[in-house]
Amino acid sequence: MAACALNQRLICFSNSYSRTVTNPCSTWLPRTKTIVFSIPRNKGRLSLTSWTSQSSSEANTQTAESCVSLGLSLFSKGRVKDALVQFETALDLDPTPREAQAALYNKACCHAYLREGKKAADCLRTALAEYNLKFGTILNDPDLASFRALPEFKELQEEARLGGEDIGYGFRRDLKLISEVQAPFRGVRRFFYVAFSAAAGISLLFTIPRLFRAIKGGGDAPDLWETAGNAAINLGGIIVLVALFLWDNKKEEEQLAQITRDETLSRLPLRLSTNRVVELVQLRDTVRPVILAGEKEIVSLAMQKAERFRTELLRRGVLLVPVIWGESRVPEVEKKGFGGRQKAAASLPSIGEDFEKRTQSVIAKSKLKAEIRFRAEVVSPAEWERWIRDQQKSEGVAPGEDVYIILRLDGRVRRSGKGMPDWLQIVNELPPMEAFLSKLER
C-alpha cells in the first residue's frame, strides 16, 4: 500500500508543473524552488515517470531521473546509504547534465550526512567543474552545514577563491566585483604602475648603450656619471613600481580572503528569542552582533557582566552571540524534500546575485526588530567555530583563545580582541542606533 501511495503521489506530481518540489536529501538550491532536480532557477523542468521500487521489470528501464527520484524518496525515510546507491546508479545511466548535477549534489549531501567529508568534496568539485554548480549554492544550503564545518570545505573554498580555471571562476569574479567597490582606485594605480614601468624600461633600454660608450670613453662619449645616474634612476623606478604592483596584488588577495570570510559569516545561522532561525545577513542594518567565543565559564561570566549595561547596549543595537568552544555538534538533516523549508525566509543568493535584495526581501524590518532581544543562540556551532578560528588565524591570534568580535551594522568586522570585552568601553565607543554615525555605518 505504501508503494502504491508513493507511486500515485509521483504520478500526480509529474502532472503538476507549478507545484513546489522539495529535496529530502538536502536543499540543492536554498529554500523553496519550483524545480524537480537540482536545476538552477529559471531552467526547464523535468517530469517524473511512474515507477515501483520493488518491481523487477523496472530494473531494466531505470533512468537517471527515476534513480534520483527514488534516492530522494529513500532519504526521506532515513535510508541514507540506500539513497546513496541510487544517486551513484543515476550517474552510471548516461544522465543529462542537469540530472548529473542533481545526482552529484545529492550524493554529496549523503556523504556530508555520513560525515564523509572527502567524498562530499569530490562530488561537489565535479559538479562545480563539469555541471555548472554555483559555489553560492554550497554556501547557502543549511543541510550542508556539517560539511562546511570540515577541513575539506575550507580546501574547496580556497580553491574557488584562488580562481581555479575549473571551479573558481564564477566565485572569484563575484569576489573581485566586491573588491573593486571597496577599493575603486586599485585598477587605476595598477595602470600607472605598468605605464611608468614601461616608460622607465624604454628609457633604460636607450640609456644602456650610452653607458657602455661612457665607460669606453672617447671624445664623443657622454658623461659617465650623468649617464650612470640616469640608468640608476630608471632601474630604481622599475624596481619600485614592480614592488608596488606586487604589494597591491598581495593586498587584493588579502582583501579577497577577508571578503570570503565576511561572506561566510553573513550566512551563519542564529536562533532568536522567538525561536526564529535567521542568517546573520538578515540582521544587517538592525543590530551590531558581538560574538563572544571561549570556554563556557568565561563566556557565561562575560554575559553576566553585560547584563549590568543591558539598557545602554540595547540602545546601541548590541546583540550578544555566545560561542562555546567544544560545543560543536553535527547538524541534523531536515528531511523536508527538495528545496526544503517551506516557511523559511526567501532564498539568499550568492554574492554577485543581487546581494542587496537578499538583505531586504527576507522579512519586513519592523517585524524582525520586534523579535530581536539581547541574546541569540548560534545554530550549527561547528560552522561558527570554524569561522572564528579562521578569523583568529588571519589576525595572528592562536586558534582556540578566548576572543570577542564586534560587527558593524553593515555586517563587517568592526574590531576584535583577546579575552572578553570591556562593556563600559563598548558603551562609550558605539553610538546609539538613532545617532548620525550609526546611519553612516549602515
PyMOL commands that set and color helices and strands:
alter all, ss='L'
color gray80, all
select helices_A, chain A and resi 2-14+56-61+64-76+80-91+97-113+117-130+135-140+142-148+151-161+169-182+186-216+224-266+280-283+296-307+310-315+355-360+365-371+381-394+423-429+436-441
alter helices_A, ss='H'
color red, helices_A
select strands_A, chain A and resi 269-271+277-279+288-294+318-324+377-378+403-407+413-418
alter strands_A, ss='S'
color yellow, strands_A
deselect
rebuild
show_as cartoon
